[in-house]
Structures are given as C-alpha cells and as structure tokens.
Amino acid sequence: MSSRSRSVSVPFYHRAWTFFGSLELTSVVLVLMMVLVLFGTLEQVHLGTWLAQKKYFSSWLIFYELENGGRLPVFPGGYTVGGLWLINLAVSHVARARWEWRRFGLLLTHGGLFLLVLGQGLTQMWAQESQMAIEEGHSARYSEDYRHVELVVIDTHLSTEDVVHAVPAALLKKGRPIQHASFPFKIIPKQFFQNSVLKSGSGATATMGVGARLNVLESPRVTSDDEMDTSSAVIELVGPEKSYGVWLVSTGLETPQTVVIDGTPYLLQLRPVRHYYPFSLHLKRFTHDRYPGTDIPKNFSSLLRLVDPETGDDRDVLIFMNNPLRYRGLTFYQASFGKGDKLSILQVVKNPVWVAPYLACVLVSLGLAWHFVLHLARFRRRAA
C-alpha cells in the first residue's frame, strides 16, 4: 500500500505577514540603515547638509546620475528603509508580543518610539519651510521658499489686482511646451540651469529683454547651507500666429521683465516659490541686543502687528529666540536680521504632524512609569 505526500499551499497573506515580521528583515533593514547613514554623512562634504539629506534620507530611491542626463536607481532611500522598519516593528510586535497587563508599560514605550519615528518621516515628507522678510514699518503676507523656484506670469492690466500664474520649475526641467487657458501664448522651455552664473557679453541665447545682453553659464550647485542657487531658464513665448522671442529668466534678475502681447503687458519672472496667507504681519520694531563691549548677538526680537480680516484678529505679538508665534497651523521663528537692524527675517514652518513628538514622549513616559511602578509594587510585596 503506497502513500502519497501532498504539499499544503500557504496563503500569500500568511507568507507576507511572516516575511514582514521576521528577524531576517530586521537585520537587513539595520544594515541598510547603517549604509545609508554612512554614505549620507560622507556626502555632506560634497553636497552640503540640505542636498545630502534630500538625496539620501528624504527620498524613496537613490539615483546615480548618468552622463546622458538619465538616472539609474542604485539603493533604497530613507523613506523606503524607514517604512520597512516601521512595518517590521509593527508586525513583529503584533505577532510576538504578549498582551498582558504587566507588559503594558513595554507596549506603551514601544508604541511611543514607533510614533516618534513615524512622525519624523511624515515631517520630512509634509513639512514646509520658508522665510518671511519684513522691513521696519512695512507689512508682509507671504513667505518665500528659497530652495525651490517658479516661473510667474503676472497679468497687470486689471485695475483691481494683479493675477499671478505660477509654473513650477519641474515643468521647465521637462522641456515640454506649457499651455494654460489664461495665457495668450505657449511657453516652450529650451534650457534650465539649477545653478548658473550671468555674465555680460556677446553670444547671448535670449533675443528679448535684459537676457539679450547676458550670457548664462551652468555652475555647480552650492553646498553651503547659507547660500542659494541662482536658477535660470531660457524660454520661448509662442503665440497662435507668431513667436514673441526667446527670454532669459533668472533668480539673479531682481526685477521682472515686461512682455507686451497684443497691447496687454505681462510681467515675467523666475523667483522663489511664494506661500500666501490670509493675514499680514506688520513689523513695528526690531530689537537687537549685544553683549557689552562685543558684537556678539545676545538677543534679537520682533514686535509685530498681526491683522487677520477673516477672523477679525488684530493684536501685537512679540517673537524672539525660543519664543515663536503659532498661528493658523504655522510657526514663526526669529531667524535672522539685516539692513542695519531694520530688516527682520522670520523662519516659517508648516508641519501638520508637529504634535507627534509630544505624543510620543507622553507615551514613552507613561510606559516607563507603568513599568517602574509595577516592578516597585512587586518588590514591596516580596519584601513584606
């Protein structure tokens, strides 16, 4: 009598659950983290802190730049490695943790650590940082992101207010024609320079505007965190019947250029991305204290008037070091100053998950307290 062995198929979801909660995946993720931290730290020497963080830690994949302009993925980025680690941590705890009251403290502590890492990842993905520069006696209702640029076409012929149309730099880099229903022309990107140098002389690429007298040369990206790239683009404006010339737009040009289309003037400018707000801040006074006998800053603060027509809020606020203003989901920090202490520069941070680190610390504290009290009670019972 013969017996026949029959293989039992394991469901896919069970195999996936076992894989994501395995110790083997934990070991692989730890090795990937160490490699990522090593090369990301070394690259800060060549790329600077911001670019190295963006390339290695604030990305899903790390790409190798080819000579022909293409990119080849060579390693998982920080988002991928961190996501795998969070999934592995959650699945392994659900599968192996003993759900008992005496272990509740450890579960709370690990839950706080999980929330802390998750909050950091979401902060890197969603948080926005920009700067608001206000001169004494003036008001501002927008901040600028100097790490990213946009091409703006401003319609100024309306008597009430200007209409601003913004084109992200990512579209200029692709080189494809850009058409908008409000534009009487089509924008054809010809060249884009992430960082460039503008020089006077013959041989300019542009045929119209101030760019007709300038040469634009590509330059390596800046590595210092205190410096900004001078981005430039060469574009052609093409109407239904004719071309309106080739224009050079650059963040190195302080004033916008005027383009006249069928008698209607339009302003053309490449500038840092702006974030507009429904309220305004008016700088009443900027104070800069120094240590006696030195030029070392001791404290600098800004007294501002906050005006919000939507909420009816009209009050004075004081922003100084370690005392930011939190309003409408934004946080305003005192960052810098200039123009002989007449200009205040505020760092504006928008972080939808800003509360995550505080909740994580509360969970960790409660977990450790629970664990300590439980062991203390057991010790006292044994001693009695």
One Martini backbone bead per residue (centre of mass of N, CA, C, O) as a GRO file, in nm:
protein
  384
    1MET     BB    1   0.091   0.039   0.027
    2SER     BB    2   0.070   0.361  -0.085
    3SER     BB    3   0.201   0.683  -0.025
    4ARG     BB    4   0.097   1.030  -0.061
    5SER     BB    5   0.234   1.333  -0.085
    6ARG     BB    6   0.106   1.657   0.022
    7SER     BB    7   0.110   1.985  -0.051
    8VAL     BB    8   0.079   2.281   0.138
    9SER     BB    9  -0.061   2.577   0.084
   10VAL     BB   10   0.034   2.906   0.144
   11PRO     BB   11  -0.081   3.187   0.198
   12PHE     BB   12   0.011   3.499   0.106
   13TYR     BB   13  -0.054   3.663   0.366
   14HIS     BB   14   0.116   3.477   0.551
   15ARG     BB   15   0.390   3.519   0.414
   16ALA     BB   16   0.394   3.827   0.444
   17TRP     BB   17   0.369   3.837   0.753
   18THR     BB   18   0.630   3.674   0.807
   19PHE     BB   19   0.828   3.859   0.658
   20PHE     BB   20   0.766   4.143   0.805
   21GLY     BB   21   0.824   3.985   1.104
   22SER     BB   22   1.114   3.919   1.064
   23LEU     BB   23   1.448   3.905   1.158
   24GLU     BB   24   1.575   3.926   0.880
   25LEU     BB   25   1.455   4.207   0.809
   26THR     BB   26   1.582   4.353   1.046
   27SER     BB   27   1.877   4.311   0.958
   28VAL     BB   28   1.858   4.444   0.680
   29VAL     BB   29   1.763   4.724   0.775
   30LEU     BB   30   2.009   4.789   0.953
   31VAL     BB   31   2.215   4.780   0.725
   32LEU     BB   32   2.085   4.998   0.547
   33MET     BB   33   2.108   5.223   0.755
   34MET     BB   34   2.416   5.228   0.785
   35VAL     BB   35   2.478   5.288   0.488
   36LEU     BB   36   2.311   5.548   0.466
   37VAL     BB   37   2.454   5.710   0.690
   38LEU     BB   38   2.738   5.697   0.581
   39PHE     BB   39   2.697   5.825   0.292
   40GLY     BB   40   2.533   6.074   0.384
   41THR     BB   41   2.765   6.196   0.555
   42LEU     BB   42   2.991   6.208   0.338
   43GLU     BB   43   2.821   6.388   0.125
   44GLN     BB   44   2.824   6.663   0.284
   45VAL     BB   45   3.094   6.765   0.170
   46HIS     BB   46   2.977   6.798  -0.138
   47LEU     BB   47   2.651   6.886  -0.093
   48GLY     BB   48   2.558   6.920   0.179
   49THR     BB   49   2.304   6.900   0.398
   50TRP     BB   50   2.045   6.937   0.224
   51LEU     BB   51   2.115   6.757  -0.026
   52ALA     BB   52   2.185   6.497   0.129
   53GLN     BB   53   1.911   6.462   0.265
   54LYS     BB   54   1.741   6.455   0.005
   55LYS     BB   55   1.886   6.210  -0.134
   56TYR     BB   56   1.895   5.991   0.118
   57PHE     BB   57   1.633   6.058   0.324
   58SER     BB   58   1.422   6.228   0.118
   59SER     BB   59   1.369   5.929  -0.022
   60TRP     BB   60   1.304   5.631  -0.201
   61LEU     BB   61   1.548   5.676  -0.405
   62ILE     BB   62   1.876   5.623  -0.530
   63PHE     BB   63   2.056   5.802  -0.775
   64TYR     BB   64   2.237   5.774  -1.077
   65GLU     BB   65   2.413   5.991  -1.270
   66LEU     BB   66   2.416   6.027  -1.599
   67GLU     BB   67   2.563   6.163  -1.882
   68ASN     BB   68   2.272   6.175  -2.049
   69GLY     BB   69   2.064   6.250  -1.787
   70GLY     BB   70   2.009   6.005  -1.648
   71ARG     BB   71   1.864   5.754  -1.416
   72LEU     BB   72   1.986   5.519  -1.158
   73PRO     BB   73   1.886   5.289  -0.945
   74VAL     BB   74   2.086   5.180  -0.634
   75PHE     BB   75   1.908   5.267  -0.370
   76PRO     BB   76   1.747   5.294  -0.090
   77GLY     BB   77   1.581   5.520   0.080
   78GLY     BB   78   1.463   5.655   0.367
   79TYR     BB   79   1.162   5.589   0.322
   80THR     BB   80   1.196   5.286   0.266
   81VAL     BB   81   1.352   5.198   0.519
   82GLY     BB   82   1.159   5.322   0.729
   83GLY     BB   83   0.904   5.169   0.637
   84LEU     BB   84   1.011   4.882   0.688
   85TRP     BB   85   1.067   4.921   0.989
   86LEU     BB   86   0.777   4.986   1.079
   87ILE     BB   87   0.646   4.726   0.977
   88ASN     BB   88   0.828   4.531   1.135
   89LEU     BB   89   0.760   4.640   1.417
   90ALA     BB   90   0.451   4.597   1.411
   91VAL     BB   91   0.431   4.295   1.332
   92SER     BB   92   0.614   4.173   1.556
   93HIS     BB   93   0.438   4.273   1.795
   94VAL     BB   94   0.170   4.141   1.719
   95ALA     BB   95   0.290   3.843   1.699
   96ARG     BB   96   0.480   3.838   1.990
   97ALA     BB   97   0.324   3.979   2.188
   98ARG     BB   98   0.224   4.001   2.526
   99TRP     BB   99  -0.110   4.058   2.634
  100GLU     BB  100  -0.030   4.213   2.926
  101TRP     BB  101  -0.040   4.413   3.200
  102ARG     BB  102   0.271   4.379   3.279
  103ARG     BB  103   0.340   4.477   2.957
  104PHE     BB  104   0.218   4.763   2.899
  105GLY     BB  105   0.468   4.947   2.924
  106LEU     BB  106   0.627   4.836   2.681
  107LEU     BB  107   0.411   4.897   2.470
  108LEU     BB  108   0.407   5.203   2.511
  109THR     BB  109   0.705   5.256   2.449
  110HIS     BB  110   0.703   5.138   2.159
  111GLY     BB  111   0.475   5.322   2.057
  112GLY     BB  112   0.635   5.587   2.094
  113LEU     BB  113   0.868   5.515   1.901
  114PHE     BB  114   0.693   5.474   1.653
  115LEU     BB  115   0.574   5.765   1.650
  116LEU     BB  116   0.844   5.914   1.627
  117VAL     BB  117   0.932   5.798   1.351
  118LEU     BB  118   0.676   5.865   1.194
  119GLY     BB  119   0.684   6.174   1.243
  120GLN     BB  120   0.955   6.221   1.100
  121GLY     BB  121   0.872   6.120   0.820
  122LEU     BB  122   0.626   6.315   0.782
  123THR     BB  123   0.788   6.574   0.811
  124GLN     BB  124   0.974   6.533   0.561
  125MET     BB  125   0.722   6.523   0.358
  126TRP     BB  126   0.526   6.785   0.468
  127ALA     BB  127   0.710   6.996   0.542
  128GLN     BB  128   0.744   7.361   0.549
  129GLU     BB  129   0.998   7.597   0.445
  130SER     BB  130   1.037   7.950   0.515
  131GLN     BB  131   1.060   8.310   0.442
  132MET     BB  132   1.015   8.628   0.621
  133ALA     BB  133   1.059   8.959   0.504
  134ILE     BB  134   1.079   9.256   0.720
  135GLU     BB  135   1.044   9.586   0.735
  136GLU     BB  136   1.043   9.859   0.901
  137GLY     BB  137   0.704   9.962   0.849
  138HIS     BB  138   0.616   9.691   0.722
  139SER     BB  139   0.445   9.442   0.523
  140ALA     BB  140   0.340   9.084   0.525
  141ARG     BB  141   0.178   8.784   0.328
  142TYR     BB  142   0.452   8.626   0.263
  143SER     BB  143   0.656   8.351   0.171
  144GLU     BB  144   0.987   8.206   0.095
  145ASP     BB  145   1.131   7.943  -0.110
  146TYR     BB  146   1.478   7.910  -0.175
  147ARG     BB  147   1.478   7.597  -0.287
  148HIS     BB  148   1.242   7.700  -0.477
  149VAL     BB  149   1.106   7.754  -0.804
  150GLU     BB  150   0.924   7.994  -1.021
  151LEU     BB  151   0.713   8.077  -1.288
  152VAL     BB  152   0.583   8.403  -1.356
  153VAL     BB  153   0.262   8.533  -1.470
  154ILE     BB  154   0.163   8.877  -1.486
  155ASP     BB  155  -0.146   9.039  -1.472
  156THR     BB  156  -0.179   9.414  -1.500
  157HIS     BB  157  -0.458   9.528  -1.643
  158LEU     BB  158  -0.598   9.524  -1.388
  159SER     BB  159  -0.735   9.749  -1.148
  160THR     BB  160  -0.748   9.579  -0.880
  161GLU     BB  161  -0.560   9.314  -0.954
  162ASP     BB  162  -0.326   9.085  -0.975
  163VAL     BB  163  -0.248   8.806  -1.191
  164VAL     BB  164  -0.110   8.494  -1.086
  165HIS     BB  165   0.102   8.267  -1.266
  166ALA     BB  166   0.232   7.942  -1.185
  167VAL     BB  167   0.540   7.764  -1.268
  168PRO     BB  168   0.697   7.498  -1.217
  169ALA     BB  169   1.021   7.382  -1.246
  170ALA     BB  170   0.955   7.090  -1.337
  171LEU     BB  171   0.841   7.179  -1.619
  172LEU     BB  172   1.104   7.310  -1.725
  173LYS     BB  173   1.284   7.050  -1.715
  174LYS     BB  174   1.123   6.878  -1.934
  175GLY     BB  175   1.068   7.066  -2.209
  176ARG     BB  176   0.770   7.115  -2.238
  177PRO     BB  177   0.501   7.247  -2.338
  178ILE     BB  178   0.319   7.536  -2.203
  179GLN     BB  179  -0.036   7.546  -2.133
  180HIS     BB  180  -0.282   7.809  -2.076
  181ALA     BB  181  -0.589   7.955  -2.076
  182SER     BB  182  -0.463   8.249  -1.974
  183PHE     BB  183  -0.268   8.228  -2.207
  184PRO     BB  184  -0.156   8.395  -2.514
  185PHE     BB  185   0.066   8.167  -2.479
  186LYS     BB  186   0.350   7.959  -2.527
  187ILE     BB  187   0.572   7.761  -2.335
  188ILE     BB  188   0.920   7.700  -2.429
  189PRO     BB  189   1.155   7.508  -2.309
  190LYS     BB  190   1.520   7.500  -2.347
  191GLN     BB  191   1.652   7.582  -2.059
  192PHE     BB  192   1.801   7.456  -1.744
  193PHE     BB  193   1.934   7.603  -1.433
  194GLN     BB  194   2.002   7.540  -1.112
  195ASN     BB  195   2.289   7.676  -1.162
  196SER     BB  196   2.430   8.010  -1.220
  197VAL     BB  197   2.593   8.247  -1.448
  198LEU     BB  198   2.598   8.596  -1.509
  199LYS     BB  199   2.706   8.754  -1.821
  200SER     BB  200   2.846   8.988  -2.001
  201GLY     BB  201   2.783   8.973  -2.358
  202SER     BB  202   2.823   8.794  -2.621
  203GLY     BB  203   2.614   8.522  -2.720
  204ALA     BB  204   2.327   8.523  -2.655
  205THR     BB  205   2.031   8.337  -2.637
  206ALA     BB  206   1.865   8.570  -2.610
  207THR     BB  207   1.635   8.823  -2.778
  208MET     BB  208   1.497   8.934  -2.514
  209GLY     BB  209   1.557   9.163  -2.309
  210VAL     BB  210   1.811   9.140  -2.079
  211GLY     BB  211   1.917   8.860  -2.200
  212ALA     BB  212   2.051   8.982  -2.469
  213ARG     BB  213   2.316   9.079  -2.265
  214LEU     BB  214   2.340   8.772  -2.165
  215ASN     BB  215   2.519   8.511  -2.012
  216VAL     BB  216   2.467   8.162  -1.947
  217LEU     BB  217   2.615   7.958  -1.689
  218GLU     BB  218   2.693   7.670  -1.564
  219SER     BB  219   2.675   7.561  -1.214
  220PRO     BB  220   2.743   7.442  -0.932
  221ARG     BB  221   2.608   7.353  -0.658
  222VAL     BB  222   2.555   7.455  -0.360
  223THR     BB  223   2.678   7.361  -0.015
  224SER     BB  224   2.584   7.586   0.145
  225ASP     BB  225   2.331   7.677   0.374
  226ASP     BB  226   2.368   8.007   0.316
  227GLU     BB  227   2.321   7.938   0.018
  228MET     BB  228   2.201   8.005  -0.319
  229ASP     BB  229   2.073   7.938  -0.602
  230THR     BB  230   2.099   8.041  -0.955
  231SER     BB  231   1.833   8.026  -1.134
  232SER     BB  232   1.771   7.930  -1.483
  233ALA     BB  233   1.594   8.023  -1.800
  234VAL     BB  234   1.507   7.927  -2.136
  235ILE     BB  235   1.247   8.087  -2.325
  236GLU     BB  236   0.956   8.057  -2.539
  237LEU     BB  237   0.715   8.273  -2.694
  238VAL     BB  238   0.408   8.139  -2.836
  239GLY     BB  239   0.175   8.211  -3.055
  240PRO     BB  240  -0.063   8.154  -3.293
  241GLU     BB  241   0.127   8.332  -3.520
  242LYS     BB  242   0.379   8.399  -3.322
  243SER     BB  243   0.681   8.503  -3.196
  244TYR     BB  244   0.810   8.660  -2.876
  245GLY     BB  245   1.064   8.520  -2.815
  246VAL     BB  246   1.364   8.492  -2.627
  247TRP     BB  247   1.401   8.422  -2.275
  248LEU     BB  248   1.553   8.534  -1.969
  249VAL     BB  249   1.528   8.367  -1.658
  250SER     BB  250   1.608   8.480  -1.313
  251THR     BB  251   1.711   8.508  -0.978
  252GLY     BB  252   1.935   8.731  -1.063
  253LEU     BB  253   1.678   8.896  -1.135
  254GLU     BB  254   1.506   9.134  -0.958
  255THR     BB  255   1.332   9.216  -1.201
  256PRO     BB  256   1.081   9.214  -1.401
  257GLN     BB  257   0.958   9.143  -1.721
  258THR     BB  258   0.820   9.287  -2.014
  259VAL     BB  259   0.527   9.168  -2.193
  260VAL     BB  260   0.378   9.239  -2.509
  261ILE     BB  261   0.033   9.140  -2.585
  262ASP     BB  262  -0.171   9.298  -2.771
  263GLY     BB  263  -0.124   9.552  -2.555
  264THR     BB  264  -0.062   9.352  -2.315
  265PRO     BB  265   0.083   9.342  -2.009
  266TYR     BB  266   0.353   9.128  -1.889
  267LEU     BB  267   0.502   8.954  -1.627
  268LEU     BB  268   0.841   8.815  -1.598
  269GLN     BB  269   0.945   8.552  -1.356
  270LEU     BB  270   1.208   8.414  -1.155
  271ARG     BB  271   1.123   8.270  -0.837
  272PRO     BB  272   1.051   8.206  -0.540
  273VAL     BB  273   0.843   8.035  -0.366
  274ARG     BB  274   0.513   8.125  -0.272
  275HIS     BB  275   0.332   8.189   0.043
  276TYR     BB  276   0.010   8.264   0.102
  277TYR     BB  277  -0.187   8.470   0.331
  278PRO     BB  278  -0.483   8.583   0.519
  279PHE     BB  279  -0.250   8.750   0.650
  280SER     BB  280  -0.064   9.001   0.840
  281LEU     BB  281   0.268   9.147   0.898
  282HIS     BB  282   0.382   9.414   1.115
  283LEU     BB  283   0.672   9.596   1.160
  284LYS     BB  284   0.748   9.797   1.439
  285ARG     BB  285   0.999   9.639   1.590
  286PHE     BB  286   1.358   9.599   1.615
  287THR     BB  287   1.571   9.401   1.833
  288HIS     BB  288   1.934   9.433   1.913
  289ASP     BB  289   2.135   9.258   2.120
  290ARG     BB  290   2.444   9.296   2.307
  291TYR     BB  291   2.730   9.234   2.432
  292PRO     BB  292   2.931   9.399   2.621
  293GLY     BB  293   3.195   9.502   2.403
  294THR     BB  294   3.044   9.353   2.162
  295ASP     BB  295   2.910   9.171   1.853
  296ILE     BB  296   2.747   8.969   2.009
  297PRO     BB  297   2.459   8.818   2.008
  298LYS     BB  298   2.197   8.809   2.254
  299ASN     BB  299   1.930   8.947   2.120
  300PHE     BB  300   1.634   8.901   1.905
  301SER     BB  301   1.340   9.100   1.813
  302SER     BB  302   0.980   9.111   1.723
  303LEU     BB  303   0.738   9.363   1.668
  304LEU     BB  304   0.405   9.275   1.585
  305ARG     BB  305   0.123   9.303   1.361
  306LEU     BB  306  -0.178   9.123   1.364
  307VAL     BB  307  -0.380   9.073   1.060
  308ASP     BB  308  -0.725   8.928   1.035
  309PRO     BB  309  -1.007   8.952   0.848
  310GLU     BB  310  -1.153   8.675   0.894
  311THR     BB  311  -1.127   8.682   1.234
  312GLY     BB  312  -1.049   8.980   1.358
  313ASP     BB  313  -0.750   8.985   1.409
  314ASP     BB  314  -0.584   9.242   1.634
  315ARG     BB  315  -0.241   9.225   1.723
  316ASP     BB  316   0.031   9.197   1.932
  317VAL     BB  317   0.359   9.050   1.872
  318LEU     BB  318   0.631   8.854   2.018
  319ILE     BB  319   0.946   8.768   1.868
  320PHE     BB  320   1.183   8.530   1.986
  321MET     BB  321   1.401   8.342   2.119
  322ASN     BB  322   1.216   8.059   2.195
  323ASN     BB  323   0.949   8.251   2.085
  324PRO     BB  324   0.706   8.172   1.904
  325LEU     BB  325   0.456   8.180   1.650
  326ARG     BB  326   0.122   8.046   1.661
  327TYR     BB  327  -0.061   8.027   1.341
  328ARG     BB  328  -0.257   7.852   1.139
  329GLY     BB  329  -0.031   7.610   1.142
  330LEU     BB  330   0.200   7.813   1.212
  331THR     BB  331   0.559   7.887   1.253
  332PHE     BB  332   0.735   8.167   1.402
  333TYR     BB  333   1.074   8.248   1.369
  334GLN     BB  334   1.365   8.385   1.479
  335ALA     BB  335   1.642   8.405   1.251
  336SER     BB  336   1.706   8.707   1.137
  337PHE     BB  337   1.896   8.988   0.991
  338GLY     BB  338   1.913   9.341   0.856
  339LYS     BB  339   1.977   9.651   0.751
  340GLY     BB  340   2.062   9.774   1.025
  341ASP     BB  341   1.817   9.654   1.199
  342LYS     BB  342   1.551   9.678   0.975
  343LEU     BB  343   1.552   9.359   0.931
  344SER     BB  344   1.330   9.081   0.942
  345ILE     BB  345   1.373   8.720   0.980
  346LEU     BB  346   1.142   8.461   0.924
  347GLN     BB  347   1.064   8.139   1.017
  348VAL     BB  348   0.850   7.919   0.828
  349VAL     BB  349   0.640   7.657   0.964
  350LYS     BB  350   0.480   7.363   0.816
  351ASN     BB  351   0.334   7.109   1.043
  352PRO     BB  352   0.092   6.867   1.071
  353VAL     BB  353   0.291   6.676   1.285
  354TRP     BB  354   0.393   6.836   1.552
  355VAL     BB  355   0.255   6.649   1.785
  356ALA     BB  356   0.403   6.370   1.778
  357PRO     BB  357   0.647   6.404   1.979
  358TYR     BB  358   0.470   6.458   2.230
  359LEU     BB  359   0.312   6.193   2.228
  360ALA     BB  360   0.559   6.009   2.241
  361CYS     BB  361   0.665   6.109   2.516
  362VAL     BB  362   0.413   6.033   2.675
  363LEU     BB  363   0.418   5.728   2.618
  364VAL     BB  364   0.700   5.670   2.729
  365SER     BB  365   0.649   5.777   3.015
  366LEU     BB  366   0.411   5.591   3.084
  367GLY     BB  367   0.559   5.323   3.036
  368LEU     BB  368   0.786   5.364   3.245
  369ALA     BB  369   0.605   5.414   3.488
  370TRP     BB  370   0.453   5.148   3.482
  371HIS     BB  371   0.703   4.967   3.506
  372PHE     BB  372   0.807   5.083   3.776
  373VAL     BB  373   0.555   5.041   3.956
  374LEU     BB  374   0.530   4.737   3.915
  375HIS     BB  375   0.812   4.661   4.033
  376LEU     BB  376   0.774   4.801   4.305
  377ALA     BB  377   0.534   4.631   4.401
  378ARG     BB  378   0.678   4.356   4.385
  379PHE     BB  379   0.906   4.427   4.585
  380ARG     BB  380   0.724   4.491   4.832
  381ARG     BB  381   0.590   4.214   4.850
  382ARG     BB  382   0.850   4.054   4.900
  383ALA     BB  383   0.943   4.214   5.152
  384ALA     BB  384   0.674   4.141   5.319
   0.00000   0.00000   0.00000
